[in-house]
Amino acid sequence: MIRAMIGCLLMAAVSPAVIVVSPRAEQTALDHLESLGVLLPVAVTSQYIAAPVSGYLVDLLGYRSDVLTVFRVGVADDAEGNPGEVFVTISYSGDGTWSPAQDTSPEELLAYEFLLEDREEFMALALGPHPMLTMTPPSGTILTPDGPVTAVEMLAGLDRADVVFVGEQHDDPLAHQWELFIWTAMGGFGFPNRVLALEMIETDVQPLLDQLLSGEIDGEAFLAGSRPWSNYEQDYMPLVDYAGEHTIPVIAANVPRSFASMVAMGGYAALAGSEFEGIAIDSSNASYHTRFLETMEAVGGEMHAMPVDPENLYRAQLLKDAVMANSIAGRRCVFVCGRFHSDYHSGIPDQLPTETTISTVSVLRADEPVDFTLADFLIVP
């Protein structure tokens, strides 16, 4: 059938294309490329043609075998003008590979040429950056239980989830490099609903953060009123700056530290009368509880000298997790947090609605053993 449709092009010229936005045709084309194993497909533009096969030509970018490729997918419309069957797929890769191949029969090549009047412009798309991958990946190897994967493969896997957790150890430079890479790759063109969430900024700072992002205040004013972490300017400000430059919201996710401190000293009763009184907290994850107490014990004398009940420290941890989960309710986001809040799919994930899909990344230090139960993707130096 497809060959017959293409053959029709030999008998009639394509009517002039009209640039349109057709979300349904674009989604049909995206689904088609994903069925072919194309990674990170994103629609660039769509245009309507009236003859010889009425429908839409959708141009898309994606990765095939880690090579940036531009695709033109033809989606026929039905009698009511709704996008229907895919009738043609043309592609050109950055390595010079065409599909159909250049040794295809002259008749078919001629047919495809009718759909590529802007051939040079089409080819040029494959030589530019993919809108979801705008920089060279940092050093390190990405591991999964099925073996190493490329940055493109990891990003494609991450983008299937509602919430992407990037877990760091706060003083690890490699972790900060990877979270910036992942955020800039996933927070741009084609993914307008993917926002940034940060453990490092507390919920009561959200109005000030919004003012910063809108340009109402400058960075100096934000720092003066936001209680920034000591490494904020070096490690987290680039994430916020990128969001501001691209008009993407940033969620100040964490509970104000004063409330966490009160719970650590007096349990949940300390929240009485506050905005966090009665917040839903899931405490059913026994392994998370055990790991937390073991971590506190490993800290040693410093913790033993503190006049606090370890169980209240754990309650403060759960409060942080619950507030951070509430902060991103219903949002597709990249969430940068300390690894303990997302490793083993525990912590913040425990507090999210069960229908929320998540994917996790953990950046390990050089001396850490590889444990594939930690996260969906492990990045090792």
Secondary structure, 3 states (H helix, E strand, C coil): CHHHHHHHCCCCCCCCCEEECCHHHHHHHHHHHHHCCCEEEEEEEEEEECCCCCEEEEEEEEEECCEEEEEEEEEEECCCCCEEEEEEEEEEECCCCEECCCCCCHHHHHHHHHCCCCHHHHHHHCCCCECCECCCCCCCEEEECCEEECHHHHHHHHCCCCEEEEEECCCCHHHHHHHHHHHHHHCCCCCCCEEEEEEEEEHHHHHHHHHHHHCCCCHHHHHHHCCCCCCHHHHHHHHHHHHHHCCCCEEEEECCHHHHHHHHHHCHHHHCCCCCCCCCCCCCCHHHHHHHHHHHHHHCHHHHCCCCCHHHHHHHHHHHHHHHHHHCCCCEEEEEEEHHHCHHHCCHHHHCCCCCCEEEEEECCCCCCCCCCCCCEEEEC
